[in-house]
Amino acid sequence: MVFLFGVYGTVNCQIEDKMKNEGVVKGFIIKDGVETEGYIKAKGIIYSREQYYSAPWQFQDDIRFIPKDVFENTPKIKSKLYKKYAPKDIDAYRYEDMLFESVKYADMSSVNINMFSQRMFMRRIIDGKISVFYHYVSPPVVLVGEPIEPYYVSCAKEQVVYRKDKDGKLKLMDTVSGINLDKELDNCQYIREKRENGGYSGNQMEIRLSVIEDYNKNCD
């Protein structure tokens, strides 16, 4: 028994070392309701001028994935063993406690090329009759000599978008759409009474997300 535990521990350490060397995380791709376990090339970090920056917009693009048995049973991993999946290829992917769903979205927050609807992976933070996602704007192309780092900082701030029903249109939870959503949610007696009794606290976005959670659980 001790021997078997030792072998298992050694194999586990080897896989962890391999993951670190390859820069991957354990995860799943999801298509037509079927999950395939494997490893995903880690994203979300940019190194610039001797400093690391969070780059969550990278999670919205293509991912590179390798099946579990291929990764763990191949002595030397080559680039061609990874398969690239675009948002049009799969329904979602996930790792740790995060799920990134393939959705269509038009970013209307500013005048840019993203105003046209396009498919992307978007991190879902609430699932239900009303689903909520985090969206990130990608840094722009800058001129030679112009610092890019300020864009890394600003683009790492999430935009909150929501969708009513599975086939609903994703909308930015800005002032106008947020107020309209609040009016709709107030039609639920449970939420209306909880508001009247001071049951919600926090800033406007925190309250709104709490209300959506309550709507999904307690309202028709």
Secondary structure, 3 states (H helix, E strand, C coil): CHHHHHHHHHHHHHHHHHHHHHCEEEEEEEECCEEEEEEEECCCEEEECCEEEECHHHHHCCEEEEEHHHHHHCCCCCHHHCEEECCCCCCEEEECCEEEEEEEECCCCCCCHHHCCEEEEEEEEECCCEEEEEECCCCCCCCCCCCCHHHHHHHCCCEEEEEECCCCCCEECCHHHHHHHHHHHCCCHHHHHHHHCCCCCCCHHHHHHHHHHHHHHHCC
